[in-house]
Amino acid sequence: MKSDVYFVRISSADKEERALALKKLLAEINHFTVYKKEEIIPVKLTIGDSPCVYNLHPQMVKLVVSEVKKHQARPFL
């Protein structure tokens, strides 16, 4: 089974810049519309050293979770 992978190049570790890039990505792909009402949607996280720019800041997770909830699905971390 193939999965789509989306990539956004960000030149900074600034949380606000990363949040803005994620918002743009979520608006562009509009991927969460395929989920059914009350469907449980897993949100995969990488947890590690907090200074590492590759780990998701809780603000980023909140953006994804709120987008899933907008479509009446149930996020699972």
DSSP file (Angstrom, degrees, kcal/mol; ACC not computed):
  #  RESIDUE AA STRUCTURE BP1 BP2  ACC     N-H-->O    O-->H-N    N-H-->O    O-->H-N    TCO  KAPPA ALPHA  PHI   PSI    X-CA   Y-CA   Z-CA
    1    1 A M              0   0    0      0, 0.0     2,-0.3     0, 0.0     0, 0.0   0.000 360.0 360.0 360.0 126.1    0.0    0.0    0.0
    2    2 A K        -     0   0    0      0, 0.0     2,-0.4     0, 0.0     0, 0.0  -0.624 360.0-157.6 -88.0 145.9    1.4    3.4   -1.0
    3    3 A S        -     0   0    0     -2,-0.3     2,-0.3     2,-0.0     0, 0.0  -0.935  18.8-119.6-120.0 146.4    1.2    6.4    1.2
    4    4 A D        -     0   0    0     -2,-0.4     2,-0.4     2,-0.0     0, 0.0  -0.666  26.4-161.5 -80.5 139.0    1.4   10.0    0.1
    5    5 A V        -     0   0    0     -2,-0.3     2,-0.4     2,-0.0    -2,-0.0  -0.991   1.3-160.5-123.5 130.1    4.2   12.0    1.7
    6    6 A Y        -     0   0    0     -2,-0.4     2,-0.4     2,-0.0    19,-0.0  -0.888   5.9-166.9-112.9 142.1    4.2   15.8    1.8
    7    7 A F        -     0   0    0     -2,-0.4     2,-0.5     2,-0.0    -2,-0.0  -0.991   9.6-173.4-133.3 133.1    7.3   17.9    2.4
    8    8 A V        -     0   0    0     -2,-0.4     2,-0.5     2,-0.0    13,-0.0  -0.988  21.6-138.5-125.4 121.4    7.7   21.5    3.2
    9    9 A R        -     0   0    0     -2,-0.5     2,-0.4    12,-0.0    -2,-0.0  -0.668  23.0-174.9 -80.5 127.0   11.2   23.0    3.3
   10   10 A I        -     0   0    0     -2,-0.5     8,-0.0     1,-0.1    -2,-0.0  -0.989  18.4-159.7-125.4 130.1   11.6   25.4    6.2
   11   11 A S  S    S+     0   0    0     -2,-0.4     2,-0.3     6,-0.0    -1,-0.1   0.417  71.9  52.3 -90.3   3.1   14.7   27.4    6.6
   12   12 A S        -     0   0    0      2,-0.1    -2,-0.0     1,-0.1     0, 0.0  -0.949  65.6-140.2-139.1 155.6   14.3   28.1   10.3
   13   13 A A        +     0   0    0     -2,-0.3     2,-0.2     4,-0.0    -1,-0.1   0.341  61.6 132.8 -91.4   5.0   13.6   26.3   13.6
   14   14 A D     >  -     0   0    0      1,-0.1     4,-2.2     2,-0.1     5,-0.2  -0.386  56.0-142.4 -61.1 125.7   11.3   29.2   14.6
   15   15 A K  H  > S+     0   0    0      1,-0.2     4,-2.5     2,-0.2     5,-0.2   0.866  98.6  51.6 -60.9 -39.1    8.0   27.7   15.9
   16   16 A E  H  > S+     0   0    0      2,-0.2     4,-2.3     1,-0.2    -1,-0.2   0.898 110.1  48.5 -67.4 -39.7    5.8   30.4   14.4
   17   17 A E  H  > S+     0   0    0      2,-0.2     4,-2.1     1,-0.2    -2,-0.2   0.901 113.3  48.0 -65.5 -40.4    7.4   29.9   10.9
   18   18 A R  H  X S+     0   0    0     -4,-2.2     4,-2.2     2,-0.2    -2,-0.2   0.889 110.9  51.0 -67.4 -39.0    6.9   26.2   11.2
   19   19 A A  H  X S+     0   0    0     -4,-2.5     4,-2.5     2,-0.2    -2,-0.2   0.904 109.8  50.1 -64.6 -41.6    3.3   26.6   12.3
   20   20 A L  H  X S+     0   0    0     -4,-2.3     4,-2.2     2,-0.2    -2,-0.2   0.910 110.4  49.7 -62.7 -42.8    2.6   28.9    9.4
   21   21 A A  H  X S+     0   0    0     -4,-2.1     4,-2.2     1,-0.2    -2,-0.2   0.898 111.3  49.3 -63.3 -40.5    4.1   26.3    7.0
   22   22 A L  H  X S+     0   0    0     -4,-2.2     4,-2.9     2,-0.2     5,-0.2   0.908 109.2  52.0 -66.1 -41.5    2.0   23.5    8.5
   23   23 A K  H  X S+     0   0    0     -4,-2.5     4,-2.2     1,-0.2    -2,-0.2   0.917 110.7  48.4 -59.9 -43.2   -1.2   25.6    8.2
   24   24 A K  H  X S+     0   0    0     -4,-2.2     4,-2.1     2,-0.2    -1,-0.2   0.911 112.1  49.2 -62.6 -42.5   -0.5   26.3    4.5
   25   25 A L  H  X S+     0   0    0     -4,-2.2     4,-2.5     2,-0.2     5,-0.3   0.933 111.0  48.9 -63.1 -46.8    0.2   22.6    3.9
   26   26 A L  H  X S+     0   0    0     -4,-2.9     4,-1.7     1,-0.2     5,-0.3   0.886 112.8  48.2 -61.8 -39.0   -3.0   21.5    5.7
   27   27 A A  H  < S+     0   0    0     -4,-2.2    -1,-0.2    -5,-0.2    -2,-0.2   0.873 113.4  48.5 -67.9 -36.6   -5.0   24.0    3.7
   28   28 A E  H  < S+     0   0    0     -4,-2.1    -2,-0.2    -5,-0.2    -1,-0.2   0.913 116.7  37.8 -72.4 -44.1   -3.4   22.9    0.4
   29   29 A I  H  < S-     0   0    0     -4,-2.5    -2,-0.2    -5,-0.1    -1,-0.2   0.806  76.2-166.8 -83.5 -27.8   -3.8   19.2    0.7
   30   30 A N    ><  +     0   0    0     -4,-1.7     3,-0.8    -5,-0.3    -3,-0.1   0.871  30.0 154.0  44.9  44.2   -7.3   19.2    2.4
   31   31 A H  G >   +     0   0    0     -5,-0.3     3,-1.2     1,-0.2    -1,-0.1   0.705  49.1  72.8 -78.8 -22.6   -6.7   15.5    3.2
   32   32 A F  G >  S+     0   0    0      1,-0.3     3,-1.1    -6,-0.2    -1,-0.2   0.525  74.4  82.9 -77.2  -3.7   -8.9   15.2    6.2
   33   33 A T  G <  S+     0   0    0     -3,-0.8    -1,-0.3     1,-0.2    -2,-0.1   0.657  79.1  68.0 -73.6 -13.5  -12.1   15.3    4.2
   34   34 A V  G <  S+     0   0    0     -3,-1.2    -1,-0.2    -4,-0.1     2,-0.2   0.596  80.8  96.4 -81.8  -9.8  -11.8   11.6    3.4
   35   35 A Y  S <  S-     0   0    0     -3,-1.1     2,-0.1    -4,-0.1     3,-0.1  -0.558  73.5-125.1 -84.4 145.9  -12.4   10.5    7.0
   36   36 A K    >   -     0   0    0     -2,-0.2     3,-2.0     1,-0.1     2,-0.1  -0.456  38.3 -81.7 -84.9 158.7  -15.8    9.5    8.2
   37   37 A K  T 3  S+     0   0    0      1,-0.3    36,-0.3    -2,-0.1    35,-0.1  -0.378 116.9   6.9 -59.1 133.0  -17.6   11.1   11.2
   38   38 A E  T 3  S+     0   0    0     34,-3.5    -1,-0.3     1,-0.2    35,-0.2   0.475  91.8 147.3  70.1   4.9  -16.4    9.5   14.4
   39   39 A E    <   -     0   0    0     -3,-2.0    35,-3.3    33,-0.1     2,-0.5  -0.500  52.7-120.0 -69.0 138.5  -13.6    7.6   12.6
   40   40 A I  E     -a   74   0A   0     33,-0.2    -1,-0.1    -2,-0.2    -4,-0.1  -0.711  29.9-165.1 -83.4 124.2  -10.5    7.2   14.8
   41   41 A I  E     -a   75   0A   0     33,-2.9    35,-2.7    -2,-0.5     2,-0.2  -0.942  11.7-138.8-115.5 116.7   -7.5    8.8   13.1
   42   42 A P  E     -a   76   0A   0      0, 0.0     2,-0.6     0, 0.0    35,-0.2  -0.534   9.6-159.0 -74.5 139.2   -4.0    8.0   14.3
   43   43 A V        -     0   0    0     33,-2.9     2,-0.3    -2,-0.2    22,-0.0  -0.963  14.8-144.2-117.5 110.9   -1.6   10.9   14.5
   44   44 A K        -     0   0    0     -2,-0.6     2,-0.3     2,-0.0    33,-0.1  -0.591  19.4-169.9 -81.8 132.8    2.0    9.6   14.5
   45   45 A L        -     0   0    0     -2,-0.3     2,-0.5    32,-0.2    10,-0.1  -0.897  19.4-146.7-121.7 149.6    4.5   11.5   16.6
   46   46 A T        -     0   0    0     -2,-0.3    10,-0.7     8,-0.1     2,-0.5  -0.979  20.3-165.9-112.0 121.6    8.2   11.4   17.0
   47   47 A I        +     0   0    0     -2,-0.5     2,-0.2     8,-0.1     3,-0.1  -0.917  32.7 106.2-112.2 131.4    9.3   12.2   20.5
   48   48 A G        -     0   0    0     -2,-0.5     2,-0.2     4,-0.1    -2,-0.0  -0.755  67.0  -0.3-166.8-146.9   12.9   13.0   21.3
   49   49 A D    >   -     0   0    0     -2,-0.2     3,-1.3     1,-0.1     6,-0.2  -0.427  58.8-138.2 -64.2 128.7   15.2   15.8   22.2
   50   50 A S  T 3  S+     0   0    0      1,-0.3    -1,-0.1    -2,-0.2     5,-0.1   0.801  99.1  57.4 -62.5 -31.5   13.2   19.1   22.4
   51   51 A P  T 3  S+     0   0    0      0, 0.0     2,-0.3     0, 0.0    -1,-0.3   0.664  81.8 105.3 -74.4 -11.1   15.9   21.2   20.6
   52   52 A C    X   -     0   0    0     -3,-1.3     3,-1.2     1,-0.2    -4,-0.1  -0.528  65.7-148.8 -71.2 126.0   15.7   19.0   17.5
   53   53 A V  T 3  S+     0   0    0     -2,-0.3    -1,-0.2     1,-0.2     4,-0.1   0.624  91.7  66.8 -71.6 -11.7   13.8   20.7   14.7
   54   54 A Y  T 3  S+     0   0    0      2,-0.1     2,-0.3     0, 0.0    -1,-0.2   0.603  83.5  86.3 -86.7 -11.0   12.6   17.3   13.4
   55   55 A N  S <  S-     0   0    0     -3,-1.2     2,-0.4    -6,-0.2    -8,-0.1  -0.673  87.7-110.0 -88.0 145.0   10.4   16.6   16.5
   56   56 A L        -     0   0    0    -10,-0.7    -2,-0.1    -2,-0.3    -1,-0.1  -0.599  24.1-137.7 -79.4 127.0    6.9   18.0   16.5
   57   57 A H    >>  -     0   0    0     -2,-0.4     4,-1.7    -4,-0.1     3,-1.5  -0.537  27.7-111.6 -73.9 147.1    6.3   20.8   18.9
   58   58 A P  H 3> S+     0   0    0      0, 0.0     4,-2.4     0, 0.0     5,-0.1   0.803 118.3  63.1 -52.4 -30.3    2.9   20.5   20.8
   59   59 A Q  H 3> S+     0   0    0      2,-0.2     4,-1.5     1,-0.2    -3,-0.0   0.875 103.4  48.3 -61.3 -37.6    1.7   23.5   18.9
   60   60 A M  H <> S+     0   0    0     -3,-1.5     4,-1.9     2,-0.2    -1,-0.2   0.904 110.1  50.5 -69.4 -42.2    2.1   21.6   15.6
   61   61 A V  H  X S+     0   0    0     -4,-1.7     4,-2.9     1,-0.2     5,-0.2   0.907 107.2  55.2 -62.0 -40.9    0.3   18.6   17.0
   62   62 A K  H  X S+     0   0    0     -4,-2.4     4,-2.6     1,-0.2    -1,-0.2   0.883 105.2  52.9 -60.6 -39.2   -2.6   20.8   18.1
   63   63 A L  H  X S+     0   0    0     -4,-1.5     4,-1.6     2,-0.2    -1,-0.2   0.924 112.7  43.6 -61.9 -44.9   -2.9   22.2   14.5
   64   64 A V  H  X S+     0   0    0     -4,-1.9     4,-2.2     2,-0.2    -2,-0.2   0.927 114.2  49.8 -67.4 -45.0   -3.2   18.7   13.1
   65   65 A V  H  X S+     0   0    0     -4,-2.9     4,-2.5     1,-0.2    -2,-0.2   0.911 110.3  50.1 -61.7 -43.0   -5.6   17.5   15.8
   66   66 A S  H  X S+     0   0    0     -4,-2.6     4,-1.7    -5,-0.2    -1,-0.2   0.863 109.2  52.2 -65.5 -33.8   -7.9   20.5   15.4
   67   67 A E  H  X S+     0   0    0     -4,-1.6     4,-0.8    -5,-0.2    -1,-0.2   0.900 110.2  48.1 -67.5 -39.9   -8.0   19.9   11.7
   68   68 A V  H ><>S+     0   0    0     -4,-2.2     5,-1.7     1,-0.2     3,-0.9   0.921 111.6  50.2 -63.9 -44.1   -9.0   16.3   12.2
   69   69 A K  H ><5S+     0   0    0     -4,-2.5     3,-2.2     1,-0.2    -1,-0.2   0.820  98.8  66.5 -65.6 -31.2  -11.7   17.4   14.7
   70   70 A K  H 3<5S+     0   0    0     -4,-1.7    -1,-0.2     1,-0.3    -2,-0.2   0.826 101.8  49.3 -57.2 -31.2  -13.1   19.9   12.2
   71   71 A H  T <<5S-     0   0    0     -3,-0.9    -1,-0.3    -4,-0.8    -2,-0.2   0.160 120.9-111.3 -97.2  18.0  -14.1   17.0   10.1
   72   72 A Q  T < 5S+     0   0    0     -3,-2.2   -34,-3.5     1,-0.2    -3,-0.2   0.687  75.2 131.8  62.4  22.8  -15.8   15.3   13.1
   73   73 A A      < -     0   0    0     -5,-1.7    -1,-0.2   -36,-0.3   -33,-0.2  -0.515  59.5-116.4 -93.4 171.9  -13.2   12.5   13.2
   74   74 A R  E     -a   40   0A   0    -35,-3.3   -33,-2.9    -2,-0.2     2,-0.1  -0.917  23.9-144.4-116.3 107.6  -11.5   11.4   16.4
   75   75 A P  E     -a   41   0A   0      0, 0.0     2,-0.4     0, 0.0   -35,-0.0  -0.397  11.2-164.4 -71.1 146.3   -7.7   11.9   16.6
   76   76 A F  E      a   42   0A   0    -35,-2.7   -33,-2.9    -2,-0.1    -2,-0.0  -0.988 360.0 360.0-131.8 120.7   -5.6    9.3   18.5
   77   77 A L              0   0    0     -2,-0.4   -32,-0.2   -35,-0.2    -1,-0.1   0.444 360.0 360.0 -92.3 360.0   -2.0   10.1   19.5
